[in-house]
Amino acid sequence: MFLHLSRNESVLKKEIIGIFDIDTASISADTRAFLAKLQENKRVVNLCDDLPKSFVLADNELCESLYITQISAASLKKRTDIY
């Protein structure tokens, strides 16, 4: 099954490592450093037209990717629980 993130972008649910609220997760210096490293390695996919609300960390056989979306973490979590 897939989780739709925004802008015709979806990820396999089995590849999702975590769904995070952008306001609470980015408080930690370690998390900010991790996000900066992903950005530096061009592993961040920005799916926002507006203010971002959450990010999804996914890992497939090729690499880890971070998807920034304006859909709330709670809504994304509910979508994963439906199926």
Secondary structure as UniProt FT lines:
FT   STRAND          2..6
FT   TURN            7..8
FT   STRAND          9..12
FT   HELIX           13..15
FT   STRAND          16..21
FT   HELIX           22..25
FT   TURN            26..27
FT   HELIX           29..40
FT   TURN            41..42
FT   STRAND          44..46
FT   STRAND          54..59
FT   STRAND          64..69
FT   HELIX           73..82
//
